[in-house]
Amino acid sequence: MSAIDRLSRELGRLPGVGTKTALRLTYHLLKGRKGDVRRLARTLEEVAARVHPCPRCGNYCEAELCPVCEDPSRDQGVICVVEEAYEVGAIDRAGHYRGQFHVLGGRLSPLDGIGPESLDIDGLLERIDGSGGETTEVILATNASVEGEATAVYLEGLLRARSVRVTRLARGIPVGADLEYVDGTTIAEALAGRREM
Amino acid sequence: MSAIDRLSRELGRLPGVGTKTALRLTYHLLKGRKGDVRRLARTLEEVAARVHPCPRCGNYCEAELCPVCEDPSRDQGVICVVEEAYEVGAIDRAGHYRGQFHVLGGRLSPLDGIGPESLDIDGLLERIDGSGGETTEVILATNASVEGEATAVYLEGLLRARSVRVTRLARGIPVGADLEYVDGTTIAEALAGRREM
């Protein structure tokens, strides 16, 4: 198999990249400068060599701990639990959260064979139990999907016995959305969670 | 800048990959096995090191000449002219063409500053003139777009003086298409090019 075919097979393994897109990307790389291809190769090598999950929260990092865990100025008492590491960035970039994170590495999905043992739930409980009461709140920021919801309910059951406040991200109308295009379940949630002005 | 950020910036340079897709691809690679990331890196390195345009036709290859130019069983008298190297594969995979190819490396597009000097037209003329009359037909398989059409007309002008048959891919109804959904220009072309049954 030629290097071109192998590259397009490798690229075709990426999510959302089919055979045709993989071919298009391959020829784009071929037509571009060799230096660009080499830089991409080098960056991939570096990522494979240097990046690893933070042993504390599961976020990806190059140093011993991730930038969030390493930052002493962040609130140590609040842990925001997310499904995947890329959600840490999404919440952090919003710029209103200054606490800790914990990455589960997925969500409960029995049909896909993902049970509690597949997620980093033990790590979360150890962090809370080992904090000597410093952890005061756990924000369950799993997705607003059926599986994300089930995961949050499961975690809430485990955390209830511990003396921490357990919260869940509010559901409601996304900022900037037209009510006309918002689905009924979301409107129902927004009504149920309505607040005094 | 961290290796993660650099990887997602590099991936974001690929065509059709925006900032969000680049992040998604990056985290997909991070979550997968290191071996997969390393294999992709190695394949990119190999492509950068080994693959080059065929000095004869402009198709990409790893050997001295591309597989088409190297194959003595192919018809040496017909040259199919395409805009880009990936179109060689598209035509070859269709399995009905057994002649040579020539890759222009683009199409005439004065608005983008792409004139005849940017394309490998000299190479094409040298191949025809240097074949000692062996080249009997040149198939202009540039795209059916305005620029592809202009490129074909320009090439036809250069080739007219030479004793070769100059043909163009037929335009018409794509196989399997419903007439209802075919645009008017295509129907007009199909009518103009109608054939005896």
Boltz contact constraints between the chains, C-beta under 6 A:
constraints:
  - contact:
      token1: [A, 2]
      token2: [B, 62]
      max_distance: 6.0
  - contact:
      token1: [A, 3]
      token2: [B, 46]
      max_distance: 6.0
  - contact:
      token1: [A, 3]
      token2: [B, 47]
      max_distance: 6.0
  - contact:
      token1: [A, 3]
      token2: [B, 50]
      max_distance: 6.0
  - contact:
      token1: [A, 3]
      token2: [B, 51]
      max_distance: 6.0
  - contact:
      token1: [A, 3]
      token2: [B, 62]
      max_distance: 6.0
  - contact:
      token1: [A, 4]
      token2: [B, 51]
      max_distance: 6.0
  - contact:
      token1: [A, 6]
      token2: [B, 43]
      max_distance: 6.0
  - contact:
      token1: [A, 7]
      token2: [B, 43]
      max_distance: 6.0
  - contact:
      token1: [A, 7]
      token2: [B, 47]
      max_distance: 6.0
  - contact:
      token1: [A, 10]
      token2: [B, 40]
      max_distance: 6.0
  - contact:
      token1: [A, 10]
      token2: [B, 43]
      max_distance: 6.0
  - contact:
      token1: [A, 14]
      token2: [B, 25]
      max_distance: 6.0
  - contact:
      token1: [A, 15]
      token2: [B, 28]
      max_distance: 6.0
  - contact:
      token1: [A, 25]
      token2: [B, 14]
      max_distance: 6.0
  - contact:
      token1: [A, 27]
      token2: [B, 86]
      max_distance: 6.0
  - contact:
      token1: [A, 28]
      token2: [B, 15]
      max_distance: 6.0
  - contact:
      token1: [A, 30]
      token2: [B, 60]
      max_distance: 6.0
  - contact:
      token1: [A, 34]
      token2: [B, 48]
      max_distance: 6.0
  - contact:
      token1: [A, 37]
      token2: [B, 44]
      max_distance: 6.0
  - contact:
      token1: [A, 37]
      token2: [B, 48]
      max_distance: 6.0
  - contact:
      token1: [A, 38]
      token2: [B, 48]
      max_distance: 6.0
  - contact:
      token1: [A, 40]
      token2: [B, 10]
      max_distance: 6.0
  - contact:
      token1: [A, 40]
      token2: [B, 44]
      max_distance: 6.0
  - contact:
      token1: [A, 41]
      token2: [B, 41]
      max_distance: 6.0
  - contact:
      token1: [A, 41]
      token2: [B, 44]
      max_distance: 6.0
  - contact:
      token1: [A, 41]
      token2: [B, 45]
      max_distance: 6.0
  - contact:
      token1: [A, 43]
      token2: [B, 6]
      max_distance: 6.0
  - contact:
      token1: [A, 43]
      token2: [B, 7]
      max_distance: 6.0
  - contact:
      token1: [A, 43]
      token2: [B, 10]
      max_distance: 6.0
  - contact:
      token1: [A, 44]
      token2: [B, 37]
      max_distance: 6.0
  - contact:
      token1: [A, 44]
      token2: [B, 40]
      max_distance: 6.0
  - contact:
      token1: [A, 44]
      token2: [B, 41]
      max_distance: 6.0
  - contact:
      token1: [A, 45]
      token2: [B, 41]
      max_distance: 6.0
  - contact:
      token1: [A, 46]
      token2: [B, 3]
      max_distance: 6.0
  - contact:
      token1: [A, 47]
      token2: [B, 3]
      max_distance: 6.0
  - contact:
      token1: [A, 47]
      token2: [B, 7]
      max_distance: 6.0
  - contact:
      token1: [A, 48]
      token2: [B, 34]
      max_distance: 6.0
  - contact:
      token1: [A, 48]
      token2: [B, 37]
      max_distance: 6.0
  - contact:
      token1: [A, 48]
      token2: [B, 38]
      max_distance: 6.0
  - contact:
      token1: [A, 50]
      token2: [B, 3]
      max_distance: 6.0
  - contact:
      token1: [A, 51]
      token2: [B, 3]
      max_distance: 6.0
  - contact:
      token1: [A, 60]
      token2: [B, 30]
      max_distance: 6.0
  - contact:
      token1: [A, 62]
      token2: [B, 2]
      max_distance: 6.0
  - contact:
      token1: [A, 86]
      token2: [B, 27]
      max_distance: 6.0
